[in-house]
């Protein structure tokens, strides 16, 4: 296991929400990828990032059993949580983290998350002073820009998020008036990567906030934070994040990714 960043004696922790009854891929944490449970691949990625602690916030004893002996801790959380944020807030209470602890929320369907990206979201939170941090990567094809499943974001000059949306934004008015089949030059488009950093104290505050109007419209939980007037700092990922696993087809692609020698 890589040691924590020596510039921060407390380092950071990683928490992985793992819900057994995923709607699009039931039993997702335990689905086999290269012969091992998906959640185990994610846990190894978190360990490789040098976190001080890695916790999986599970809702089923079978998930805990699959992680036995791998070096992570398991918090058995309620199966009734409406979101991963709620699940991680309970995990933080079980773990007893202080309010100042930096928590990286690594989704349980990211078996290829690069260690550098996990560290980057923690570093972005620490350096920015924002209550929350996340990552983005440039969009280089028009299909991704128009895909509602690919969340787009725009940043302020200081790197803070201005807005997240499933819609194409910013909208190049003149260029798209002439041709929407390709991206115009300029490189202004960013795809959001669903990894988050926050202090444990703000995680509790976030989970207690009522859902915002924009969150309900876009079905994007992070908009709750912006609508409440808080800052979300955004860093560009230092390494690519291969697609996560959310559907049976995604699982097939992940198998092919591993078979091609990618880890």
Number of C-alpha atoms within 10 A of each C-alpha: 12 11 12 18 16 8 7 10 9 14 20 27 25 28 29 27 27 28 27 20 14 13 11 10 17 15 17 25 27 18 17 15 18 13 8 12 18 23 28 23 21 22 25 19 21 28 22 17 25 22 26 17 18 24 24 30 28 25 22 18 11 13 24 19 10 16 17 12 8 11 14 19 18 23 22 19 22 16 13 10 14 9 12 19 19 20 27 28 23 21 24 23 13 14 14 11 16 12 15 13 18 26 30 29 25 24 22 26 23 23 26 21 25 21 19 15 22 28 24 23 28 26 19 23 25 19 11 18 12 18 19 30 28 29 24 24 20 14 18 17 13 15 14 17 24 16 13 14 11 19 23 27 24 21 19 11 8 9 16 19 21 16 17 23 23 19 17 19 19 14 12 14 8 9 13 13 8 8 10 13 10 13 19 16 8 7 10 17 24 25 23 23 21 16 18 23 32 28 24 23 18 18 23 19 11 22 18 12 11 9 19 18 12 18 18 12 10 15 14 16 18 21 25 20 19 19 15 13 9 14 19 28 26 29 22 20 21 16 13 15 18 14 16 18 22 17 16 14 11 15 20 12 15 22 16 14 15 13 11 9 7 11 13
